[in-house]
Amino acid sequence: MSAAAVIAVVLSLVSAVAYAAAAVAQERLASKTSGAGLLRLLGSGAWWAAVGLNAGAALLHVVALKYGPLTLVQPLGALTLVAAVPMGARVAGRRVSGTEWRGTALTLLGLGALLVTASGPAPHQVLSLTEALAVAGTTAALIGALSRPGTRPGLRHATASGFASGVASALTQTVTVAATDRSGPVLSVQVIVVALLVAAFAVGGLLLSQMAYRGGLGAPLAVVTLSNPVTAAVIGLTLLGQGLQDGVAGILLALAGAGLASRGVVLLTRATPATPIAEPDDEHPVAAVLALESARVAAEQALLPRQKPESEHLTAH
């Protein structure tokens, strides 16, 4: 593995942890503000903290794309889900289940296989302005179809978020490589237009994921984790010439790694959380109210025998 690839892997690891922390924060916020409008979210300090984590993770991701190809950097995004599992369990006050541990192990094993085959040299080819606009237009149409008005927030929004994030990463690599190419101007028309597209898809992906997390963290995050690298890898392989190493053997190893990682992500999606360690009453207001109501009824029933003689005495008078 080259020095550039090592830098890309390290930056991707730190970026994945930051994205995981942001996803856990977004999921908890979404569960507490279900149905809330965007203006209410904008007034929430917790939401801005999640945005800050996403921004920091995105910055690290941008730098990683300067040193590593899409076929290497994007699959490492699956580590976001791996990191989010213990974080989410810790925040929820529960233990990580056995299924979640198996899913984590398979995901890490599959990503290890992908690292061997996809750790190529630093990227040098970029999308032309025409190719960037074509990719952006096609992706925008897909996102519009998946998240059309009236659609209930869920896995379709998560898929759209993954598409947006994957395209944003591919376009980001074009911006970073083109802007640091000393043979041309730093702020060319291509760089400016593609940078604006990156901003639009990055913000769109963030908002779409926020909607998707209203139904929970596991399944939506898993869908985002899978659709994001698939989208970026398709662009990298078809338009940027970012192939895999070791010929046919490398392709087979990459397919096996992708299969293991996908299986691990599916396990993490289907995992049933273990019994919580603690259940604070303030986190479950409905259960608390029901408990109080049951206690009230029991107390009234306990008092009935004492009230009966008084009733008979009044009747006698």
Buried (B, 14 or more C-beta within 10 A) or exposed (E): EEEBBEBBBEBBBBBBBBBBBBBBBBBBBBBEBEEBEEEEBEEBEBBEBBBEBBBBBBEBBBBBBBBBBBBBBBBBBBBBBBBBBBBBBEBBEBBBBEBBBBBBBBBBBBBEBBBBBBBBEBBEEBBEBEBBBEBBEEBBEBBEEBBEEEEEBBBBBBBBBBBBBBBBBBBBBBBBBBBEBEEEEEEBEBBEBBBEBBEBBBEBBBBBBBBBBBBBBBBBBBBBBBBBBBBBBBBBBEBBEBBBBEEEEBBBBBBBBBEBBBBBBBBBBEBEBBEEEEEEEEBEEEEEEEEEEEEEEEEEEEEEEEEEEEEEEEEEE
